[in-house]
Amino acid sequence: MEISKVGMPKACISCQNFTCKGFALNENGKKAKYGNCSKLNKGVFAAEVCRSYKQEPDAEVAA
Protein backbone atom coordinates (compact mmCIF):
# COMPACT_ATOMS: atom_id res chain seq x y z
CA MET A 1 0.00 0.00 0.00
CA GLU A 2 1.32 3.44 -0.91
CA ILE A 3 1.68 5.85 2.01
CA SER A 4 -0.12 8.52 -0.05
CA LYS A 5 -3.22 6.26 -0.01
CA VAL A 6 -3.37 6.05 3.81
CA GLY A 7 -5.91 8.34 5.48
CA MET A 8 -4.82 9.82 8.82
CA PRO A 9 -6.76 11.78 11.44
CA LYS A 10 -5.59 15.29 12.37
CA ALA A 11 -3.84 13.92 15.45
CA CYS A 12 -0.28 14.07 16.77
CA ILE A 13 0.63 10.65 15.35
CA SER A 14 0.52 12.05 11.77
CA CYS A 15 1.89 15.53 12.58
CA GLN A 16 5.38 16.76 11.68
CA ASN A 17 5.67 18.40 15.11
CA PHE A 18 5.29 15.07 16.96
CA THR A 19 8.19 12.84 18.03
CA CYS A 20 7.21 9.55 19.66
CA LYS A 21 9.16 8.74 22.85
CA GLY A 22 7.38 5.54 23.86
CA PHE A 23 4.31 4.70 25.92
CA ALA A 24 2.66 6.22 29.00
CA LEU A 25 -0.60 5.77 30.89
CA ASN A 26 -3.35 8.10 29.60
CA GLU A 27 -6.17 9.68 31.63
CA ASN A 28 -8.12 6.39 31.41
CA GLY A 29 -5.20 4.44 32.89
CA LYS A 30 -4.48 2.69 29.58
CA LYS A 31 -1.10 2.41 27.88
CA ALA A 32 -0.89 4.78 24.89
CA LYS A 33 1.79 6.18 22.56
CA TYR A 34 3.35 9.29 24.07
CA GLY A 35 5.84 11.82 22.76
CA ASN A 36 6.83 15.45 22.40
CA CYS A 37 5.30 18.28 20.36
CA SER A 38 8.04 20.60 19.10
CA LYS A 39 5.49 23.33 18.25
CA LEU A 40 3.88 23.44 21.72
CA ASN A 41 7.09 22.34 23.49
CA LYS A 42 5.28 19.85 25.72
CA GLY A 43 4.51 16.15 26.11
CA VAL A 44 1.44 14.86 24.26
CA PHE A 45 -0.34 11.59 23.50
CA ALA A 46 -0.35 10.40 19.87
CA ALA A 47 -4.17 10.59 19.61
CA GLU A 48 -4.42 14.25 20.67
CA VAL A 49 -5.73 16.79 18.16
CA CYS A 50 -4.82 20.50 18.15
CA ARG A 51 -4.74 23.63 15.98
CA SER A 52 -0.97 23.51 15.40
CA TYR A 53 -1.30 20.29 13.35
CA LYS A 54 1.04 20.14 10.35
CA GLN A 55 0.44 17.16 8.05
CA GLU A 56 3.30 14.76 7.32
CA PRO A 57 4.25 14.69 3.62
CA ASP A 58 2.33 12.06 1.61
CA ALA A 59 -0.27 11.53 4.36
CA GLU A 60 -3.87 11.97 3.21
CA VAL A 61 -5.80 13.50 6.12
CA ALA A 62 -9.26 12.11 6.87
CA ALA A 63 -11.63 14.92 7.86
ROBAMI-219563 format. One record per atom (N, C-alpha, C): y, z, x. Coordinates in steps of 0.2 Angstrom, whole numbers, padded with zeros to 4 digits, always signed. Layout:
% ROBAMI-219563
YZX/...
//
This chain:
% ROBAMI-219563
-0006+0000+0004/+0000+0000+0000/+0006+0000+0004/+0011-0004+0003/+0017-0005+0007/+0022+0001+0005/+0025+0004+0010/+0029+0010+0008/+0035+0008+0004/+0037+0002+0004/+0043+0000-0001/+0040+0000-0008/+0034+0000-0009/+0031+0000-0016/+0030+0007-0019/+0031+0012-0015/+0030+0019-0017/+0037+0022-0020/+0036+0024-0026/+0042+0027-0030/+0042+0035-0028/+0048+0037-0026/+0049+0044-0024/+0054+0047-0028/+0054+0054-0030/+0059+0057-0034/+0065+0059-0029/+0071+0060-0032/+0076+0062-0028/+0076+0069-0026/+0071+0071-0022/+0070+0077-0019/+0070+0077-0012/+0070+0083-0009/+0070+0084-0001/+0065+0080+0002/+0059+0080+0000/+0053+0077+0003/+0055+0069+0005/+0059+0066+0001/+0060+0059+0003/+0067+0058+0005/+0071+0063+0007/+0078+0063+0009/+0078+0063+0017/+0083+0059+0020/+0084+0058+0027/+0086+0065+0030/+0089+0069+0026/+0092+0076+0028/+0087+0081+0029/+0081+0080+0027/+0075+0085+0026/+0071+0084+0032/+0069+0090+0036/+0064+0090+0041/+0059+0096+0039/+0053+0094+0038/+0048+0098+0036/+0046+0103+0042/+0046+0109+0041/+0044+0114+0046/+0037+0117+0045/+0034+0116+0038/+0028+0119+0037/+0027+0121+0030/+0024+0127+0028/+0023+0130+0022/+0026+0137+0021/+0029+0138+0015/+0031+0145+0013/+0030+0146+0006/+0030+0153+0004/+0029+0154-0003/+0035+0153-0007/+0035+0149-0013/+0040+0148-0017/+0042+0154-0022/+0047+0153-0026/+0048+0158-0031/+0043+0160-0036/+0038+0156-0036/+0032+0157-0041/+0026+0160-0037/+0027+0162-0030/+0022+0164-0026/+0017+0160-0024/+0018+0153-0024/+0013+0148-0022/+0016+0145-0016/+0011+0143-0012/+0012+0139-0005/+0015+0132-0007/+0021+0131-0004/+0024+0124-0004/+0027+0122+0002/+0028+0116+0003/+0031+0113+0009/+0038+0115+0009/+0040+0117+0016/+0046+0120+0017/+0049+0117+0023/+0056+0117+0023/+0059+0114+0029/+0067+0115+0029/+0070+0111+0033/+0077+0112+0034/+0081+0106+0032/+0087+0107+0029/+0091+0102+0026/+0097+0102+0031/+0098+0096+0035/+0103+0096+0040/+0110+0095+0037/+0110+0092+0031/+0117+0091+0027/+0119+0098+0025/+0115+0102+0022/+0117+0109+0019/+0116+0114+0025/+0113+0113+0030/+0112+0117+0035/+0108+0124+0033/+0103+0123+0029/+0099+0129+0026/+0092+0127+0025/+0088+0132+0024/+0081+0131+0023/+0080+0129+0015/+0075+0124+0014/+0074+0121+0007/+0067+0120+0006/+0065+0120+0000/+0058+0117-0002/+0058+0110-0003/+0052+0107-0001/+0052+0099-0002/+0053+0097-0009/+0052+0100-0014/+0053+0098-0021/+0060+0099-0024/+0064+0102-0020/+0071+0103-0022/+0075+0097-0023/+0080+0097-0027/+0084+0091-0029/+0091+0093-0028/+0095+0089-0025/+0103+0091-0024/+0107+0085-0024/+0113+0086-0024/+0118+0080-0024/+0119+0077-0017/+0117+0080-0012/+0118+0077-0005/+0112+0073-0003/+0107+0071-0008/+0101+0067-0006/+0103+0060-0003/+0100+0058+0002/+0101+0052+0005/+0094+0049+0006/+0092+0043+0002/+0086+0040+0002/+0083+0038+0009/+0077+0039+0010/+0074+0037+0016/+0074+0029+0016/+0074+0025+0021/+0073+0018+0021/+0067+0016+0018/+0066+0011+0015/+0060+0008+0012/+0057+0012+0006/+0060+0018+0004/+0058+0022-0001/+0061+0020-0008/+0057+0018-0013/+0060+0016-0019/+0060+0022-0023/+0066+0024-0026/+0068+0031-0029/+0066+0030-0036/+0062+0034-0039/+0061+0034-0046/+0066+0039-0050/+0069+0036-0055/+0075+0039-0058/+0072+0044-0063/
//
